[in-house]
Structures are given as C-alpha cells and as structure tokens.
Amino acid sequence: MGAVCMSLEQTGLGTGIRYADIQALNLYWSQVRLLYSCFEAPVRASDSSVFAHEMPGGQYTNLMFQASQLGLGQQWAGESLTEVSFRAWC
C-alpha cells in the first residue's frame, strides 16, 4: 500500500495519505504478523504463478503444505498445475 500511495503522490492521483501514517500501519501489521507467524505457510513472497493455476490463496497454501508433508515439495509446480487440470475436468 505504501509503495502505491507514495508513487501516486507525484501525480495528480495522490491519495493524501501521509507517509508517517502508512509507516505506522506497516509497523503495526508487522508486529501482528509476528504473533501469528507459527500459523503461516512458508510462502514469503508473492508468486506470479497464480495466473497459471488461478487458485485462491488459502487453497494454494493448504495444498502446498500437504504436498510438502507428503514429500512432494520439489514437485510443487507440477502439482499445482495438476489441480488446474482436475478443476477443468470437474
């Protein structure tokens, strides 16, 4: 959110949200995430493969966890595309 707001400030589309307010929100949410980190999936960055498999985030992380528990973590790319094929079949 901060990157979008700050990039728009130099245009006629500025949001009017102060940088200090955005930073305060970022700090708050980074602290909240620490409290819930034990429940998070090991996905730490966005993944553009969502355009290929079109899975919702919760389904994606659940299937990724299950694949890793079954020892299929190295095959995750193929497994997520198999999910796409299965949904097309249904």
Secondary structure by P-SEA (a helix, b strand, c coil): caaaaaaaccccccccccaaaaaaaaaaaaaaaaaaccccccccccccccccccccaaaaaaaaaaaaaaccccaaaaaaaaaaaaaaac
